[in-house]
Each structure stands twice: as structure tokens, then as C-alpha cells.
């Protein structure tokens, strides 16, 4: 998974910069519940769930999920999800 993430990161950052050419590439924190960090940069989102229960996720194409069981309908407990927003 690590190698996939590193390979994917360059293309995602390029995509974000093309959409928002500012220095931040359109980076913004997204309000999330307690125990959850969520930011987006252009069209892609990163959601990390530090809780012991699944949480809702934005609508979009799942690009990467650190949980062995995959993303399903949410962000699994104690995992990180990358997705391209719909």
C-alpha cells in the first residue's frame, strides 16, 4: 500500500495544482467529528479515523484505504482513506 500511495501522490498533487494553482493547491481542513481528521486538496480528500467505530465518508471514488477490509460505505475504524470527490 505504501508504494501505491507514493506513486499516486504525485499525480494527485499535480491534479490539485492544476485545479487551484495557488501555493496551497486548494488545501483546506474539513470539519469532522471527534477523533477524525479530514482535509482536501483540490478534488482529493484524505480522511483519517482514529476512533474504534466506522464514520461516514464523502461521496466519491475510493483511491486508497488502509483497512484490510476496504472502505465499504464509510471510513473504517483506525484507518485512513483517500478519495476523489464526486
MDAnalysis code that builds the backbone (N, CA, C; Angstrom):
import MDAnalysis as mda
import numpy as np

u = mda.Universe.empty(258, n_residues=86, atom_resindex=np.repeat(np.arange(86), 3), trajectory=True)
u.add_TopologyAttr("name", ["N", "CA", "C"] * 86)
u.add_TopologyAttr("resid", np.arange(1, 87))
u.add_TopologyAttr("resname", ["UNK", "UNK", "UNK", "UNK", "UNK", "UNK", "UNK", "UNK", "UNK", "UNK", "UNK", "UNK", "UNK", "UNK", "UNK", "UNK", "UNK", "UNK", "UNK", "UNK", "UNK", "UNK", "UNK", "UNK", "UNK", "UNK", "UNK", "UNK", "UNK", "UNK", "UNK", "UNK", "UNK", "UNK", "UNK", "UNK", "UNK", "UNK", "UNK", "UNK", "UNK", "UNK", "UNK", "UNK", "UNK", "UNK", "UNK", "UNK", "UNK", "UNK", "UNK", "UNK", "UNK", "UNK", "UNK", "UNK", "UNK", "UNK", "UNK", "UNK", "UNK", "UNK", "UNK", "UNK", "UNK", "UNK", "UNK", "UNK", "UNK", "UNK", "UNK", "UNK", "UNK", "UNK", "UNK", "UNK", "UNK", "UNK", "UNK", "UNK", "UNK", "UNK", "UNK", "UNK", "UNK", "UNK"])
u.atoms.positions = np.array([
    [0.817, -1.182, 0.000],
    [0.000, 0.000, 0.000],
    [0.873, 1.263, 0.000],
    [1.970, 1.235, 0.734],
    [2.846, 2.399, 0.808],
    [3.340, 2.802, -0.576],
    [3.809, 1.844, -1.349],
    [4.324, 2.138, -2.689],
    [3.228, 2.702, -3.591],
    [2.016, 2.160, -3.470],
    [0.884, 2.682, -4.249],
    [0.598, 4.127, -3.877],
    [0.637, 4.432, -2.577],
    [0.361, 5.798, -2.108],
    [1.408, 6.778, -2.624],
    [2.666, 6.401, -2.544],
    [3.740, 7.285, -3.018],
    [3.598, 7.532, -4.514],
    [3.322, 6.493, -5.266],
    [3.161, 6.642, -6.718],
    [1.953, 7.512, -7.053],
    [0.895, 7.346, -6.319],
    [-0.344, 8.075, -6.581],
    [-0.246, 9.543, -6.159],
    [0.532, 9.822, -5.127],
    [0.610, 11.164, -4.550],
    [1.024, 12.218, -5.578],
    [2.010, 11.946, -6.386],
    [2.484, 12.924, -7.365],
    [1.385, 13.314, -8.349],
    [0.650, 12.333, -8.841],
    [-0.414, 12.661, -9.800],
    [-1.567, 13.392, -9.122],
    [-1.866, 13.048, -7.866],
    [-2.942, 13.745, -7.153],
    [-2.573, 15.200, -6.874],
    [-1.320, 15.443, -6.488],
    [-0.876, 16.814, -6.244],
    [-0.875, 17.627, -7.530],
    [-0.470, 17.019, -8.630],
    [-0.487, 17.715, -9.917],
    [-1.921, 18.066, -10.303],
    [-2.834, 17.139, -10.089],
    [-4.248, 17.375, -10.380],
    [-4.800, 18.511, -9.522],
    [-4.448, 18.525, -8.232],
    [-4.913, 19.582, -7.329],
    [-4.343, 20.935, -7.733],
    [-3.064, 20.969, -8.108],
    [-2.431, 22.226, -8.513],
    [-3.029, 22.767, -9.802],
    [-3.377, 21.891, -10.716],
    [-3.992, 22.327, -11.974],
    [-5.357, 22.943, -11.718],
    [-6.070, 22.403, -10.742],
    [-7.403, 22.900, -10.431],
    [-7.340, 24.196, -9.628],
    [-6.337, 24.323, -8.760],
    [-6.182, 25.511, -7.912],
    [-4.697, 25.851, -7.861],
    [-4.227, 26.730, -8.762],
    [-2.797, 26.982, -8.885],
    [-2.161, 27.790, -7.754],
    [-2.892, 28.106, -6.680],
    [-2.299, 28.835, -5.560],
    [-1.224, 27.971, -4.902],
    [-0.426, 28.575, -4.047],
    [0.660, 27.851, -3.381],
    [0.154, 26.673, -2.560],
    [-1.045, 26.787, -2.012],
    [-1.585, 25.708, -1.175],
    [-2.204, 24.592, -1.998],
    [-2.408, 24.811, -3.295],
    [-3.037, 23.791, -4.125],
    [-4.477, 23.546, -3.730],
    [-5.114, 24.545, -3.114],
    [-6.502, 24.394, -2.704],
    [-6.664, 23.617, -1.405],
    [-5.618, 23.541, -0.577],
    [-5.675, 22.797, 0.684],
    [-6.658, 23.454, 1.649],
    [-7.487, 22.624, 2.277],
    [-8.401, 23.135, 3.311],
    [-8.786, 22.010, 4.262],
    [-8.872, 22.352, 5.543],
    [-9.393, 21.405, 6.522],
    [-10.897, 21.339, 6.375],
    [-11.465, 20.163, 6.571],
    [-12.908, 19.951, 6.504],
    [-13.378, 19.609, 7.913],
    [-14.439, 20.282, 8.410],
    [-14.937, 19.939, 9.744],
    [-15.293, 18.454, 9.814],
    [-14.874, 17.819, 10.894],
    [-15.132, 16.387, 11.078],
    [-15.400, 16.133, 12.557],
    [-15.950, 14.992, 12.839],
    [-16.270, 14.643, 14.216],
    [-15.024, 14.424, 15.056],
    [-15.244, 14.254, 16.342],
    [-14.149, 14.000, 17.267],
    [-13.416, 12.714, 16.873],
    [-12.101, 12.780, 16.860],
    [-11.304, 11.609, 16.520],
    [-11.110, 11.401, 15.028],
    [-11.520, 12.398, 14.220],
    [-11.405, 12.271, 12.760],
    [-10.710, 13.514, 12.208],
    [-9.704, 13.319, 11.359],
    [-9.063, 14.414, 10.628],
    [-9.437, 14.276, 9.161],
    [-9.834, 15.390, 8.559],
    [-10.279, 15.368, 7.165],
    [-9.786, 16.647, 6.498],
    [-9.063, 16.489, 5.398],
    [-8.692, 17.644, 4.596],
    [-8.881, 17.309, 3.134],
    [-8.968, 18.355, 2.327],
    [-8.995, 18.129, 0.886],
    [-7.986, 19.056, 0.245],
    [-7.522, 18.632, -0.882],
    [-6.598, 19.425, -1.691],
    [-7.072, 19.261, -3.113],
    [-7.755, 20.285, -3.611],
    [-8.388, 20.157, -4.910],
    [-9.480, 19.100, -4.811],
    [-9.529, 18.185, -5.754],
    [-10.603, 17.196, -5.779],
    [-10.389, 15.994, -4.868],
    [-9.200, 15.842, -4.289],
    [-8.989, 14.639, -3.480],
    [-9.030, 14.940, -1.996],
    [-9.539, 13.966, -1.269],
    [-9.740, 14.083, 0.176],
    [-8.932, 13.017, 0.896],
    [-8.485, 13.354, 2.087],
    [-7.827, 12.408, 2.985],
    [-8.607, 12.444, 4.291],
    [-9.117, 11.296, 4.714],
    [-9.877, 11.198, 5.960],
    [-9.215, 10.129, 6.824],
    [-8.801, 10.517, 8.029],
    [-8.220, 9.562, 8.969],
    [-9.144, 9.436, 10.162],
    [-9.542, 8.217, 10.435],
    [-10.455, 7.907, 11.530],
    [-9.650, 7.264, 12.658],
    [-9.485, 8.005, 13.766],
    [-8.732, 7.498, 14.909],
    [-9.634, 6.808, 15.926],
    [-10.920, 6.697, 15.622],
    [-11.856, 6.101, 16.571],
    [-11.954, 4.586, 16.373],
    [-12.686, 3.947, 17.275],
    [-12.882, 2.498, 17.196],
    [-14.145, 2.107, 16.448],
    [-14.780, 3.067, 15.788],
    [-16.007, 2.786, 15.031],
    [-15.918, 3.434, 13.650],
    [-16.566, 2.843, 12.640],
    [-16.573, 3.462, 11.308],
    [-17.274, 4.822, 11.347],
    [-16.873, 5.711, 10.450],
    [-17.519, 7.021, 10.319],
    [-17.915, 7.236, 8.861],
    [-18.849, 8.155, 8.645],
    [-19.309, 8.474, 7.289],
    [-18.154, 9.062, 6.487],
    [-18.235, 8.892, 5.176],
    [-17.208, 9.445, 4.298],
    [-17.869, 10.258, 3.201],
    [-17.097, 11.167, 2.587],
    [-17.638, 11.925, 1.464],
    [-17.940, 10.987, 0.292],
    [-18.809, 11.433, -0.579],
    [-19.122, 10.669, -1.780],
    [-17.976, 10.813, -2.768],
    [-17.587, 9.730, -3.382],
    [-16.538, 9.789, -4.381],
    [-15.883, 8.441, -4.597],
    [-14.892, 8.447, -5.466],
    [-14.161, 7.233, -5.822],
    [-13.051, 6.973, -4.802],
    [-13.090, 5.830, -4.141],
    [-12.046, 5.470, -3.181],
    [-10.768, 5.148, -3.946],
    [-9.691, 5.837, -3.585],
    [-8.405, 5.631, -4.239],
    [-7.503, 4.716, -3.423],
    [-7.621, 4.810, -2.100],
    [-6.742, 4.062, -1.218],
    [-7.404, 3.939, 0.142],
    [-7.282, 2.779, 0.757],
    [-7.828, 2.579, 2.101],
    [-6.847, 1.713, 2.874],
    [-6.494, 2.151, 4.079],
    [-5.509, 1.406, 4.866],
    [-6.106, 0.199, 5.585],
    [-7.423, 0.112, 5.643],
    [-8.052, -1.021, 6.321],
    [-8.058, -2.245, 5.423],
    [-7.701, -3.398, 5.959],
    [-7.668, -4.613, 5.143],
    [-9.025, -4.973, 4.546],
    [-10.103, -4.605, 5.238],
    [-11.438, -4.954, 4.743],
    [-11.952, -3.971, 3.690],
    [-11.216, -2.888, 3.444],
    [-11.652, -1.914, 2.457],
    [-12.571, -0.867, 3.058],
    [-13.053, 0.020, 2.224],
    [-13.799, 1.173, 2.704],
    [-15.278, 0.910, 2.947],
    [-15.919, 0.105, 2.137],
    [-17.365, -0.056, 2.289],
    [-18.070, 1.277, 2.130],
    [-19.023, 1.554, 3.011],
    [-19.789, 2.803, 2.922],
    [-19.215, 3.925, 3.770],
    [-18.155, 3.659, 4.513],
    [-17.604, 4.678, 5.396],
    [-16.100, 4.557, 5.493],
    [-15.553, 5.247, 6.494],
    [-14.130, 5.131, 6.793],
    [-14.028, 4.170, 7.970],
    [-13.417, 3.008, 7.771],
    [-13.337, 2.026, 8.848],
    [-12.604, 2.568, 10.078],
    [-12.828, 1.927, 11.210],
    [-12.155, 2.310, 12.453],
    [-10.644, 2.258, 12.277],
    [-9.953, 3.208, 12.895],
    [-8.488, 3.227, 12.929],
    [-7.861, 3.059, 11.546],
    [-8.322, 3.859, 10.594],
    [-7.806, 3.749, 9.232],
    [-7.810, 5.102, 8.527],
    [-7.175, 5.124, 7.366],
    [-7.123, 6.323, 6.523],
    [-7.653, 5.980, 5.147],
    [-8.353, 6.940, 4.572],
    [-8.975, 6.764, 3.262],
    [-8.610, 7.957, 2.389],
    [-8.196, 7.693, 1.159],
    [-8.023, 8.744, 0.157],
    [-9.128, 8.547, -0.858],
    [-9.749, 9.646, -1.276],
    [-10.762, 9.531, -2.320],
    [-10.809, 10.758, -3.186],
    [-11.324, 10.591, -4.395],
    [-11.561, 11.694, -5.328],
    [-13.033, 12.019, -5.221],
    [-13.330, 13.248, -4.842],
    [-14.724, 13.650, -4.619],
    [-15.534, 13.589, -5.905],
    [-16.808, 13.252, -5.731],
    [-17.723, 13.161, -6.887],
    [-18.196, 14.540, -7.279],
])
